[in-house]
Amino acid sequence: MKLYLSKWLGACAALMIAFNAMAADTIKVGILHSLSGTMAISETSLRDMLLFAFDEINAAGGVKIGDKSYMIEPVIVDGASNWPLFAEKAKQLLEEDKVAVVFGCWTSVSRKSVLPVFEKDNGMLFYPVQYEGEELSKNIFYTAEAVNQQATPAVDYLLAQGKKKFYLIGTDYVYPQTTNLILYKYLLLHGIKLEDIGGGLRKDDSGKVISAGKYTPFGHTDYQQIVAEIKQFAAGGDACVVNTINGDSNVPFFKEVAAAGLTPADCPVVSFSLAEDELRALPTKDLVGELGCWTYFMSIKSRDNKAFLKRWDAWLKTEDHPGVVKEKRAVDSPMVLSYDGVYLWKEAVEKAGSFDVDKVRETLESGDISFEGPGGKNTMQKNHHTTKNVYIGDTLANGQFKILKTFNAVYGEPFLLKDLDEKLSAMK
């Protein structure tokens, strides 16, 4: 009976979407993510979540402007983990497909690749993944965690736990490089000795530190030597690892950590690009106690989150989009920030009464656009970042997180380096 009822409800939902589509105009919306290559492990799920949000909005009557309703028509392109290709695909979406908005990109290098295209064509991009900050474009809205909404709260937590040594490791591109440079200065400001910041330093000709930490390329698989170095670094106690490795390289890294016998009790690892969705591919029994810091955890026990997860599970059973995996799914922060971005855009469009980019931008910058999402209230700021809750949790054997600490309504601040430099100079 339950199976029959589920199928009947799914059929009704499909009929409702079809009826609405016949009664309304359509608006094209772009999805720009890596559906192949090393970043597909993370980005494919963002595409799925965007499709869920679009279907949910269409089933509820679409985007409403005045007395007209518009059904969202997704236009999906594959950036293929190829950063120059991202720019080409962005141009296609804006100039050929004429989309009203694009939701996409994971890595900062992909975002920086498309940024000139969006600025030239006056397009609008919603970017959902934690990033290094030090950027503000009038054509990008960053629902992503800024450094002060992930990296520095995590370090604050570790400092409060008595950690005195920090090993920095990441993938060799702009997000880990800039985030770790910020953390290097942040740690010095908080009394951590230079020799207790591991991973190495790189200086320019004047002796100024321009890079901190150990870096590996995308798709790297051999972490034996690096983990041996971490083990030696941690031997004296009170040590931890700050991990900004991106993509599928997290799999061999954590397998090597487990093989080396490094435990969270010895040297906890806090990861900024590893959440519930990626944990499906990892040996979670070896990761119990490792830390994560995000603005959403699937384990949040709120009414909004429970209702959201119930709708997501129901959609997976009935949707018919090509390539969407239905079994053993998890939801994580980048997925939820993608979802939140869609609803922030929808509210701004409806309040502006237009899909025009300039009018929607002005409305988003007003400070009056908020969405009560699964992770809590998300409010768009004038600086194109959002105020949202921050959660720190440790990994459980089932791939979920036990929430250890919550920071409520953290204002997103993208520019940290200048302030840190000034404070460090004042200490000399």
TAURFEN-V667777 format. One line per field, one symbol per residue. ss: DSSP state (~ for helix, > for strand, _ for the rest). burial: I if it has 16 or more other C-alpha atoms within 10 Angstrom, else O. A space follows every 50 residues. Layout:
ss: ???
burial: ???
//
This chain:
ss: _~~~~~~~~~~~~~~~~~~~~~~_>>>>>>>>>______~~~~~~~~~~~ ~~~~~~~~~___>>>__>>>>>>>>>>>____~~~~~~~~~~~~~~____ _>>>___~~~~~~~~~~~~~~___>>>____________>>>____~~~_ ~~~~~~~~~~____>>>>>>>__~~~~~~~~~~~~~~~~____~~~>>__ >>>_____>>>>_>>>_______~~~~~~~~~~_____>>>>>>____~~ ~~~~~~~~~____~~~~>>>>____~~~~____~~~____>>>>______ __~~~~~~~~~~~~~~~~______________~~~~~~~~~~~~~~~~~~ ~~____~~~~~~~~_____>>>>__>>>>>____>>>>>>>>>>>_____ >>>>>>>>>>______~~~~~~~~~~~_
burial: OOOOOOOOOIOOIIOIIOOIIOOIOIIIIIIIIIIOOIIIIIIIIIIIII IIIIIIIIIOIIIIOOOOIIIIIIOIIIIIIIIOIIIOIIIIIIOOOIII IIIIIIIIIIIIIIIIIIOOOOIIIIIIIIIIIOOOOIIIIIIIIIIIII IIIIIOOIIOOOIIIIIIIIIIIOIIIIIIIIIIIIIOOOOIOOOIIIIO IOOOOOOOOOIIIIIIOIIIOOIIOIIOOIIOIIOOOIIIIIIIIIIIII IIIIIIIIOOOIIIOIIIIIIIIIIIIIIOOIIIOIIIIIIIIIIIIIII OOOOIOOOOOOIOOIIOIIOOOOOOOOOOIIIIIIIIIIIIIIIIIIIII IIOOIOIIOIIOIIIOOOIIIOIIIIIIIIIIIIIIIIIIIIIIIIOOII IIIOOOOOIIIIIIIIIOOIOOOOOOOO
//
